[in-house]
Amino acid sequence: MSTTWFLLGEGFVRQALLAGAVLALLAGLLGPLVVGRGMAFAVHGTSELSFAGGAGALLLFGAGAVGWGALVGAVLVALVFGALGLAAHERDSVIGVLLSFGLGLGVLFQSLYTGRSANKFGLLVGQIVGVDTGDLVSLAVTGVVVIGVLAVAYRPLLFASLDPTMAAARGVPVRALSIAFAVLLGATTALGVQIVGALLVLSLLITPAAAAARLTASPLLATVLAVVFAEVAVLGGIVLSLAPGLPISPFVAGIAFATYVICRVVGALRTRRRASRTRVPSSSTETSTSSQSALASQSPRPRS
Amino acid sequence: MSSVESRDTAVSLSGAELRRGPRTLWSDLDLGIEPGEFVAVLGPNGSGKTTLLQVLLGLLPLSAGEVRIHGAAPARGSAAVGYIPQQRALDPLTPLRGRDLVGLGLDGHRWGPGLSGRTRRRAQVHAALAQVDALGYADAPVGSLSGGEHQRLRVAQALVGDPALLLADEPLLSLDLARQREVVDLVEKRRREHGTAVVFVTHELNPVLPVVDRILYLVDGRFRIGTPEEVMTSENLSQLYRTDVEVVRVRGRILVVGAEDAPVHHHHDDGSPLREEVGAR
């Protein structure tokens, strides 16, 4: 306990908490859209390719280029996924193909790299205590861009993500938004890969939103809950990892998973309680009257 | 039936032609639809029914001719045009409630944070839900609703912008007869009370026949426009399908026999897939 208090006073821990908080905010904002679009697997694919990009940059240009490599890898592959649109079957197989290829490439780059092993390991499990000021700047820039784009495009994005047929009929550029969303997702994933590692990105982008979806069908409330769950997982995970001196991954993943399980149980209980209350049949009662009025409306009308 | 160029005309198509690749779906189509008029669009798959709606929604330009909606060119996302799609189940975990779905119909295509006018928006959504009698499940997840409830929300979503023209693309598909009647009744009520013009694409003429003013029957580039009595004759349908089709009026009903790809009733009560039942008028 006292160790934790002591470490919380350290600058690098504060920076880690700040970085984690921004990342969790972005993940919580994008998560419900990811879940709504059925893109969980795409996030996984994007994070593996981001890992490959980071590993490649580490091998070729050294530790300073990891961030850029991760970003380029993530955005490139996200663009491919975005261009594939919402046709789930085709998309999933393409993701599977690219994901395994990216993972293989990343492992190759890592085994060829002869520098500090902490640099290598970090891309997979994160190196949040190694967050420096440069990372914070790129995190802040990405955060401002993602939130700015969401502020302008949130309604069409939500419409295109959850109700694509209708959105297209209303003139929403569904395709272009799919690609724009993929870029936002790629950028956020790339940051996540550097901070919490490729393996944990799903814990932040998917689990909190999936947990929130079990509790509410309101998009606004789901987003608020997803942000809260993501913040609790990241900040709680960092704080808990301090005293034992363990990586944050198991703590972040553990908290996120526990949140999900609790939300699932609560959601299931509520559904059962709702089902046990006899629901007023909303439409069957007026069937006969509606058919009568439809017939009654046959009265002659002037025709053109 | 020639179209009358007027600002009051809800839809006016003149010399309209639509080509997709080398294929001409239809050409020389002249059609004027007045406010409050109910036009059913019939025809086999691939005859360009949905494409016609896409033109009216401003999503697709005509290859030739002119289209006007209340005197103006069709505009994407126009509030003056409502659209009801096919009933298609949404994922049970879709994070949307009924009122969110209807709200997206109102301003889901708008850019910007949309922070102003929330009270007015809430009232509009509420009114649309009330119009289709869906307030009872407005807060339930859309994925948990029955097909009939879902389609009521679709009607509300189309009406929330207070449209002067309502387009429907097979909205009765995969609904049972009672639910079909409910949807038709909601559309009919809207037309009666607000003078909304309706263009209703359907495979199933039967449920809409009591309320239809005119039919546009499209087959492979050929078409007929007129009242059901005018269009639904053996001679007309034989010419359209270029095969021997018989339209029989039996016991106050019209049966279409012999057109293999004629619109077929999905919940057929007399078994034959080659017949189309259309109640007589």
Interface residues (C-beta under 8 A of the other chain):
Chain A: P32 V35 G36 G38 A151 V152 A153 Y154 R155 P156 L158 F159 L162 D163 T165 M166 A167 A168 A169 R170 G171 V172 A212 A213 R214 T216 A217 S218 P219 A222 V280 S282 S283 S284 E286 T287 S290 S291 S293 A294 L295 S297 Q298 R301 R303 S304
Chain B: M1 G32 I33 E34 G36 E37 L57 G58 L59 A75 R76 G77 Y83 P85 Q86 R88 L90 D91 L93 T94 P95 L96 R97 D100 L101 L104 G105 D107 G108 H109 R110 W111 G112 P113 G114 D133 A134 G136 Y137 D139 A140 P141 V142 G143 S146 G148 E149 R152 Q157 A178 R179 R181 E182 V184 D185 E188 K189 R192 P210 V211 D213 R214 T227 R281
